[in-house]
Amino acid sequence: MSGATRAEICAVACAELFRGDGEIVAAAVAGFVPMLGSRLARATFEPDLLTTDGGPVLSAEPAPLGAQATEIEGWLTFRDHLWLVLNGRRHVVMGPSQIDRHGNTNISAIGDWSKPSRQLLGSRGGPGNTRLNPTSYWVPKHSARVFTEKVDFVSGVGWDRGAHEIRGVVTNLCVLDFRTPGHRMRLRSVHPGVRVADVVEATGFELVVPDEVPETRLPTPEELRIMREVLDPKGLREREVPA
């Protein structure tokens, strides 16, 4: 297998978010890369994860991106899905428009709430996800516009507001987590070819930066084969993170 692309490195980092989850629903709703990561985790080190084909079908095997499951393990109705959320049996990867140092996120509006400059999705499942379930985030373009000192509206709560667990954030530059006193955002690893200074410059608040920051791990040859030949033969991952 040839060298991994940045998108493939990001997909493996997203897969690692699900390590140790066991038999819960993996809901990667933020794009192709986290969806690929969840299915890669299921196909390798987390075989008990419950994955769908993007709809209500629970797939017996991880389905390729953009394809329907050929082997159906079960049906996940909306009622059942809400039950799983209520009981903490779901790990969701969302895409924030803004995120702060404690993991508070905004997907509702940009600007003053009384007269926002931009209307977004609305809070949607953010409050329930972050209060009741493990939640992670995917940011395909790391910038200070996203990583901001204060979010304009709290759609999903962070560690300082009673989140259940904000596990990690994967971006096109790095992996971040909150394993610090006070649950402040920490630089966990940088992707190959990215400098710590690049991440710091693209972040609108002060990160916790360890003395030594490792590189994000590369995909194994088997993980590359599964991504390229089984789960994403059309290369949809590359649309989100150019090489």
N, C-alpha and C positions, 0 to 999 in steps of 0.2 A: 504494500500500500504506500502511495506517495504521501508527502508531508501533509499534516492537517491544516486546513484553512482556519481563519479566525472564527468563522461561523461554527465549525465543528468543535473547536475548543470551547466556545460558549455553550454549545449543546451539551457537551460532557459536564461542564460546570453546572448547568441546569439539572442534569441527571443526578448529580451529587446532592442537590437539595433534597431529594427524596430518599437518600440513603437512611436505612433504619426505620422507615415509615411502616413497613408491613402491609397488612390488609386494610388499606383505606383508599378512597377515591383520589386519584391524581387528576386535578383539574388545572391544566395549563391553558389559560384563556388569553394570554397576552401576545401570541404570535407563533410562527412556525418553529422558532428555535426552542422555546420552552416546551412546546408540544412534542417536538422530537426528543428533547431531553427526558421527558416523563416516560415516553415509550421505550427509549433506550434503557432507562433504569429498569423497567419491567422486563425487558428482553435479556438483561444481564444480571445485576446484583440484587434486584428487588422483584422477584417473580410473583409475589403475592399482591402487588399493587393492582388496583382495579382501574383499568383504562377504558376509554370509550373511543368511538370512531369520529368524535366531534358532535354526536347527537345522543339519543337516549340508549344506544346499543352498547352494552358491555361486551368488549371483544375478548374472545378466548385466547387470542394472540395479539400482540401489538399491531395495529393496522398501519399500513403506509400512510404518510401524509397525503391528504386529498382523496383518499379512497375509502370506500365502505368496508366494514369488517366482513370477512367471508365466513368466519366461524363465530357464532353469537353465543356468549356465555350467559347473557341475561339482559333484562331491560331495566333501565333506571328512569322511572317516571319522575315527573317534576315533584310530586308529593314525597317520593322516597328520597330524592336528592335533598329536599329541604330538611327531611328528618336527619340525614347524614350530617348536614351543616349544623343543625341544632345540637347534635350529639358529638361534635368534634371529630367526625370520621372523614374529613376531607382536607387535603392540602392543596391550596390554590396558588397559582403563580399569576399575578396580575401585572398590568403595565401602568405605572403612575405617570401622571402629567407633571406632578411635583412630589418630592419626598424630602423630609428633613432629617436631622441627625439622629432622631429617635424612631424613625420609621413611620411617622405620620404621613399620610399621602392624600393627594388631591386629584380627583378625576371629575370634579363638578363644574368649576368655573375659575377663570383667571381674572384677577383684579378685585376691586372692592365688591363685596357681596351685594350691596344695594344697587350697583350699576357695573356689573362685570364687563370687561373688555372682550371676553370670549366665553361662550357657553360650551361646556363639554358634555360628557355622558350623563352626569348626575351620580349620586353616591352608589346607586345600584346595589350590588352585594357587598360593598366595602365594609360597612359597619358589622354585619353578621359574620363575614369571613374573619375579620381581624379580632373580634371579641371571642369567637368560639373555636377557631381552627388554626392550625399552623398556616402561615401565609408567607409567601416569598414574592420577589418582584424581578421583572426583566425590563431592562432599559437598553434598547438597541443603539442609542446615541447618547453617551454620557456627556452632560453639559451642566453648567451652573444654572441654566434655566430650569432644569429638572431637579438637580440637587441644590435646593434652596434653603436659606436660613430659616424661613418660616413659610409654610404653605398658606395659600390664600383661603382655603377652606379645607376642613378635615373631613374627608370622605371615608378614609380608613384609619383607625386609631393606631398609634405607635406604642412603644413600650412605656412611655411616660403617661399615657392615658388609659392604661389597663388592657393592652393587647394580650391575647392568649399567647401567641408566639410569632414574632416576626423573625423568621429564620435566616434569611439572607437576601442579597441583591446581586444579580449577575448583570453586567453591562458589557458593551463591546470593548471595554478597556480592562476590566478587573472583576474580582469577586469581593463583596463586602459582607460583613456580618455585624452582630451587636454583642459580641462576647467580651464586654468590658464593664467595669464598674459604672452603674447608672445606665447601662445599655445604650451607650453612644456608638454611632456607626464607626466601624473599624475597617481598615484596608486589610483584607485577608490575603489576597494574592493579586498579582498583575499578570495579564496575559503575555506570552512571549512577544518581545519587541516593544512592549509598553514600559515606560519609566514611571517610577513612583511620582516624579514631578509632573508628568502628564496628567495623572489622576488628580493630584492636588490642585492643579491649575483649572481643571474642568469641574471642580466641586465648589459650590457657593457657601460652604461652611467648613470649619476646621475638623478634619477627620482625625481619628486616632490612628496613628501610623507607627507600627512596631519598628524597632531598630533594624530588624531584618524582615523583609517582605519577600516571600517565595514566589516563584512563577506558578501560575495555574497549571495543573497537570495536563499533559497531552493525552489524546485518545489512544487507547491501545490499538494494535492492528485489527483485533476482532471487533472493537467498537467502530472503527472506521468502516470495516466491511459491512457491518449491520446498518450503519447510517446510509452508506452509499448504495448498497445493493438491495436492502430489504425495506428500510423505513422511509427513505427519502431518495429514491433513484432519480427523481426529477430535479433534485437540487434546489428545492424550495427554500432551504435554510439560507442559501447564499443571497437571497433577495433582501434579507434583513441586515446582514452584516457583510458588506463587500470585502473581498479578499484584500 
